[in-house]
């Protein structure tokens, strides 16, 4: 998937995204943000914030920056900030594959339903690791390739079709986390249907001699 193609798809989605991905997915967003264990004064980055469906779950005692590549989605997100008076949050248009933030700029990083909807998931994860402080949390909420051989075969088969609507269905979690300095603390299925997973990681960049991805 190319970046401009994704931008075009999600610009169209912006008109009805909240209706499709709103209330039905609220519980999983709230649960995933809870795993960030946000403390007083921390700086949080949300990658692929979209229309801001998750923003209500951030406590007011932190500072949140949300980025997204698609301006029409962000326009709805900014309207939500005003309507819900979320003054501790600001939104910026930015490419997740080339974040303009300095290294170690954030205490934690969150990405919901994003990592399989970008041209290069490995590059996006590397950027998330770069801007997250050592010891900080990185939480991914997403669908990953099913461990069942038959289901995963089907997911690979339909992935060329799902890419046309903005995401890939065959992203393998183990491959994504290979050779990255992340330690998986928690991995669990979440609603709806337990089809999606939330992955809670600790950023171990700069540390040696420890298991990184939790799949060893």
URLINKA-V119383 format. One record per backbone hydrogen bond with DSSP energy under -0.5 kcal/mol. CO is the residue of the C=O (numbers start at 0). NH is the residue of the N-H. Records with the same first field share a line. If there is no record, write none. Layout:
# URLINKA-V119383
CO: NH + NH
This chain:
# URLINKA-V119383
1: 5
2: 6
3: 7
4: 8
5: 9
6: 10
7: 11
8: 12
9: 13
11: 14
12: 15 + 16
15: 19
16: 20
17: 21
21: 24
22: 25
24: 28
25: 29
26: 30
27: 31
28: 32
29: 33
30: 34
31: 34
32: 35
33: 36
38: 41
41: 43 + 62
42: 106 + 107
43: 64
44: 46 + 109
45: 66
46: 111
48: 51
51: 54
53: 56
54: 57
58: 61
60: 40
62: 43
63: 89
64: 45
65: 91
66: 47 + 48
67: 93
68: 70
69: 73
70: 74
71: 75
72: 76
73: 77
74: 78
75: 79
76: 80
77: 81
78: 82
79: 83
80: 84 + 85
84: 86
85: 88
87: 63
89: 65
91: 67 + 93
93: 95
94: 97
101: 104
105: 132
106: 136
107: 44
108: 138
109: 46
110: 112 + 140
113: 116
115: 167
119: 123
120: 124
121: 125
122: 126
123: 127
124: 128
125: 129
126: 130
127: 131
129: 103
130: 105
132: 135
135: 202
136: 108
137: 200
138: 110
139: 141 + 198
140: 112
141: 196
147: 151
148: 152
149: 153
150: 154
151: 155
152: 156
153: 157
154: 158
157: 160 + 161
158: 162
160: 163
161: 164 + 166
162: 165
170: 144 + 172
171: 175
172: 176
174: 177
176: 179
179: 181
180: 203
181: 183
182: 184 + 201
185: 199
187: 197
189: 195
191: 194
195: 189
196: 141
197: 187 + 199
198: 139 + 200
199: 184 + 185
200: 137
201: 182 + 203
202: 134
203: 206
